[in-house]
Amino acid sequence: MWTLERVGEVVARVTGVVLSRVSVWRLLTGRLGWSLQRPERRAVERDESEIARWVAHEWPRIKKGR
């Protein structure tokens, strides 16, 4: 995941201009129009149909108890 520090390091390496975290943030959000995005914490192997089946059949049984 890219951080402001990492972007600042790349800018410094490529252009030779050292920017503060605030300046990097303003550059990305203001001038370039980028927004904060974070990856979803979801498994690639996720099986939506199996999850739906489990919620419909298993969860009520577990929730009911003995």
Helices and strands as residue ranges (DSSP letters): H 4-15, H 21-26, I 27-31, H 48-53, I 54-58, H 59-64
